[in-house]
Amino acid sequence: MRIALVVGLAALTVGLGFYAYRYSIRPVTLTVAAGSLDGEGARLMNALASRLASTANSSIRLKVIDTGTPLGAAEAFSKGDVDLAIVRGDAAELKGARTVVVITHGVLMLLGLPGTSITDFDHLKGKTIGVVGGAVNQRIASVLDSEYDLTRSKVKFVDLTLPEVAAAIQGKKVQALLLVTPISGRYLTMLRNFFPRDAKKSPTLLAIDSAGAIAAAVGAYESFDIPKGTIRGSPSIPDDDLTTLRVPIYLIAKEKLSTDIATQLTQAIMETRGSMIGEHPILAQISAPSTEKDAPIPIHPGAEAFFSGDVKTIFDKYGDQFFYASMLLGMLSSLAAAFWKFMMPTPEGGRPPERLYNITGRIRDAATAEDLDRIEDEIDDILRTELSRQSGGDTDAGALQIALSRLEYLIKQRRRIVQAPLAG
């Protein structure tokens, strides 16, 4: 029964240790909502998810949910259906959101169409602006309307989907376009394809001269200068650096997401993006979010720890626990040693000090020298057995020494008594 109990406890300990190890290294799967007008957001996140899944040492897995639009991603996040989402900084109702990384920036481009001679806001009076993306850009359109009093100028806004833009331009249903797009090869090519490659029929990019004031009033937007020739090089559009607005596009996480998991996610993204830039150049624009307290969406503590280089080691995080665990381990070790001694079978006749102590009575009762000789032989056997165990460190050396000294004294005394009649 003792052997079975020891084997059972050992098996249980090993099993629990193995389970704890497997539990600690298991990958964490996070759901992420992604949506964009052209589907690129979901494709980008799917590519990232595939790369993380194929990375042996990655502890993060992503499950991508394509919501079709940025507003759909924000809505899924607000409902609590996902752990992460790609959203624009001007999205509403993002309570409890924390930023992990800035994926890119959407730059506002307000374009006067060829043949309209629209070069500034004064020329928009009575005109119709096609808002590409519709609902997703309603807020920024509203901000421009409020700043430049476009409603009083009888400016109309018409929502357009991407497939509708070309037909709206050709049919002259709109005289200007408003769109928010990242500055990258893919999106600039898409924008250029809206217009004929004719220098005389080029669009005009309008400056947002009040960009600084708008950014100060609406924290979701930033003032930004579009470099000369961004849209087209010859002739240059714009013909000089031009001020406009831009809005960050974030990967956000729930506030309650574990700091450790957020740190691992941030690290995984920043380490993986380098090998994916060739296929997805926009990943080169990933950057650290603002750490300012008044940021539109505060940075997640886990992401902040990564970007600041303040990632705590396991000893930093659990130093106190390790200290108390070591004390507890010492106590448990003592208990285990006592339990082990209890579990080990007791030698026949008791332990060596007990057996030697029991011999004292026999020495006093010994009647002949032969009895004393037999007792001495038994003592030698006890010592021999005990010395054979000495290499294991399981001897009672102090008790044995005291017992032997006492026994030697008693044997000498008894031997004198026994031999006294013979000498007489």
N, C-alpha and C positions, 0 to 999 in steps of 0.2 A: 504493500500500500504506500509505503514511503517513497519507493522508487517511482511508482506510477504518479504520485502527487508531484514529485520534483520534475519528472518528464512533462507532465501536463502544464505546470507553471512555465517551464522553459518554452514549450511550444506556443503557449498563449502570448508570452512576451515577444517572441520572434514574430508571431503573426501580427500583433498590434504594431510593432515597429515597422514591419513591411507595409502594412496598410497606411500608417502615418506618412511613410516616405512616398508612396504612390500618390497619396492625397495631396501632399505638398508640391509635387512636381507636375500635377495634372494641368493641362492648358485651360485657360479661362476663355469661354466663348461670350463675346459681346455682340449684341444686335445693333446695326447701324442703319439709319434711314438716310437715303441719298436720292436726290431728284434734281434734274436740270432740264431746261427747255430742249436740249439736243440729246439728252440721255448720257452725256459724258460723265456726269457725277457718279452714276451707278457703275458705269464701266470702269472708272478709275478706282472706286472702292473694291470692286470685284477683283481687279488685278492685284490690288494691295492685299486683299484677303487670301488670294491664291499664293502669293509670295510668302506671306506669313505662315500659311499652312505647310509650305514646303521647306520652311526653315526649321531645322532640327531643334535648335536651342530656343525657339520662340515660345513663350508661355502664353501668347495671346492668339486667339482665333476670332475672326470677324464673320458674322452672318449678315449679308447685305440685303436690305429691303428697298426695292426701287419704288419710290412714291410718285415718280413722274415729274414733279415740280419741287422747287425749293420750299414753297409754302406747304406742300404735302409732307415734306420731311419735318418742318417745324411743327406741324399739327400732330404728327405721330409722336414726336418727342414730348410735346405738351401733354398728350394723353397718357404718357407713361408706357407706350407700347414698345419703345426701344431704349437701349442704354446710351446710344450715341446718335448724332445726326450732323449732317452737313447743312449749315444754314447761313444766310446772310446776316450781317450785323444789324440790319434794320428790320428783321423779323420781329413780330409782336408776340406777346404771351410766351416768353421763354423763362418763366419762373423756375428757379432752382437749377439753372444751366450754368456750367462752368466750361471755360475754353481749354481745349487740349493743345491745338495748334491752329495757326492761321494757314489755311490751304492756299489761298490766293486773294486777290482783290478784284472786285468788279468795278470797272471804271465807267463813269457816266459819259456817254457820247450823245450830244444833241446835234443832229446833222440837218442842215438845210439842203434839200434835194436839188439836183441839177435842174436848171431852168427856172428856179424860183427867185434867185438873187437874194436869198435870206442869208445875211451875214452876222446879224446880232438879234437881240430880243425885240427891238423895236420893229423889226421886219416880220415878226410872228403875228402881228395884229390881224385878226380875222382869219388866220390860217388853221389848218388841222394838223395835229401832231400824232403820228402813229406810235403808240407805246408798245414796243416789242416785248412780249411776255405778259402783257396785260396786268393781272392782279399783282404779280410779284413786284412790279415797278410802280404801283399806284402811290405808295408812300413818297417815293422820291419825286414823282410827278406833282403830288400835292405840295411838297416842299417848294418846288420851283414856282408853282402857281401862286403860293402865298408870298414868296419873296419878290416876284416880278409882277404880281397882280395880273396874271394872264387871263383870268376870267373876265375882268373888266375890259381887257383888250379883245374879248370875244374869241379867244383861242379855244379850240376844241381838242379833246383828247380821244383817240380811238384805239381800242385794244387790238393788237395784232399777234397772231401766232407766227412762228418762224416760216411755215409754208405760205403764209398769206402776205409776207413782206414784198416779195418780187411782184406779185400781181397788183398790190396796192400802189407801188411805185410806178409801174408801167401804166396803170389806169389813172394815175394822177389823183387818187382818192385822198392822198395825204401830201403835204408840202414839206414836212419835216419828220425825222425819225428820232425817237428817244429809246436808247437801249443801254443796258449796263452789262459790260462784258470784260472778262480778263484780257489783259494785253499779252497774248501768246500767239504763236504762229497759226494754230488751228483756228482761233476765233477771228484773227485779223483777216485770214484768207476768206472766211465765211462772210465777213463784212464787205470786203472788196468785191466779192462776187455779186453783191446786190446791185452794183453799178457798172455801166459799160466802161470798157477800157478806152476812154476818150477824154483827152485833156480838157476839151471844151465842155464836157458833161460830168465834171467832177463834183462831188458834194462839198459842202462847206461845213467845217466843224465850228460850232459856236462856243465862245468862251463863257465860263460861269464866273463873272467878275466878283460875285458875292460869295464865292466858295468858302472863304475864310469865315465870314459871318455866319453862314449856314452851318459850318462845322462846329463853331462855338455854341450855336443854339441847339443843334441836334447832334448829340454825341456819337450817333451811329455812323456819321459821315466824316470824311477827312478831305481837306483841300489837297489837290494833286495836280502836278504839271505834266501834261502829255508831251513827250519829246517831239521835236520837229521831225516830220516825215514818218510818223508812226503808222498812219493808215496807208499812205502811198508816198513813194520816194520821188517820183518825177511826173507831174509837178508835186512838190512836197505838200502833203496834207497831214497835219497843219503846216503852214509855212514858217512857223516859229513855235517855240514852247508855248503851250496853251493851258490856262488854268481851268480845272473842272473839279468834280467831286469823285470820290471813290468810296466804296464800302467793303470792309473785310468779309471774307467768306471763311467761316470757322468750322472746325470739327469740335463739337461741344459734347460734354458728358454730363450726367446727372451729378448734382452736388454730393449725393451720398455715395458715389462710386468710391471704392477704397483708394486711399492715397497710393498704396503700393501698386495696385492694378493700373491706376492712371499713370504712374511713373513708368511701369513696364510698357504700357501702350505707347506713350510718348517716345520712349527709347526705341521701341520696335519700329515705329514709323520713321524716325530720323535716321536709323541705321539701314533701313530697307530702301528708302527712297533713292539713294545713290545708284543702286543697281537697276532702277526702273526709269531714270530720267531719259534715257535714250528712247524708250518706247512712249513715255508720257512726260514730255518736257515741262509741263506745267508744275510737276512735282518740285522743280528747282525753286519755285516761289514759296514753298512751305517755310514758315518762319515762326519764331516764338511770339506768343500773344503779349499784349501789354500787361505789365505787372502793376499799373496804377490802380489805386483803389476806386477811382471814378470811371474805370473802363466800362463800356457798354455791357459787356459780359465778362465778369471777373475770371481770372485764370484759375484753373484747378490747382489745389496745393500740390498734387502729385506731379503735374506738368511743370509747375514753378520750381519744384525741387530738382527736376532733371535739368532744366535750362540754367539754373543758378549753380549747378554743380554741387548741390547740397543733398545729394542722395545719401540717406543714412544706411550704414551697414547694419547687418543683423545684430551686431553687438551694441551699436548706438541705440537701436530701437528696443532691444530686449535685455539691456545690460542689467537692470535691476532684477528681472526675472531669472537671468542666469545666476546672479549672486544668490538669490534665495533658493533657486533650484539646487545649487551646489551644497548649500546647508542641508536641504532636505535629503539630497542624495547621500550625504554623510550619515544622517540619521537612519535612512533606509538601509545603508550598508551595514551599520551596526545591528539593526534588527535582522537583516538577512543572515549575518554571521551567527547570531544567536539561534535563528531558525534552522540554519544548516547544522549546527551542533545538535540541536534537538532532533533533527531528522536523521542524523548519522547514528547507526546502531552502537549501543554501549558495549565495550568489550566485556567478555565473561569475567565476572568477579569485580567489575567496576573499572574506573580509570586508574592509571598507575599510582597516583598519590593515595587513592582510597585503598587499593590493594596493599600498598606498603604500610599504611596506617593499621590495617587489619592484622598485619603480621606481628605487631607489637605484643598482642595478647598471647600469641603462640610462642613468642620468645620467652615470655615470663613463665610459661607452663612447660617449657622444654625440660625433659628429665635426663637426657643423655647428650653427649657430644655429637652423636649421629643425628639427633633431631635438629641440632643447630646447624650441622653441615647441610641437611636437606633444606633448611630455611635459607641458608646462604645461596644454595643453588637456585632456589626459586627467585630470590632477589636478583641474581645474575640474569635469569631469564627475563624478568621484567625490564631490567636495564637494557638488555640486548634488543628487546622488541621496541622499546621506546627510542633507542638510538637509531634504529632503522627508519623511524618516522621523522627523524630530526630534519632531513632535507626538505620535508614538506612544511616545516615551520609549525607543526601541530604538537609541540611538546610543552609540558608544564615544568620547565627547567628549574625555576626557583623552588617550587614545591617539592620536586624530586630531591634537590640538594639538601633541603632541610630534613626531609624524611630519611634519607640515606644516612646522614650524620647521626640522627637520633637512633636509627636501627643499629648502626655499627657500635654505638656506645652501649646499647642494651645487650647486644650479642657478646661483647667483651665481658660485660658484667655477669651475664648469665653463664658464660663459659667458665669464669673463675669459680662461680658457685657450684656448677656441675662437677668441675674437676677437683674441687677442694677435698671431698672425701677420699678420692683416689690418691691425692698427694699425702693425706694423713696415713 
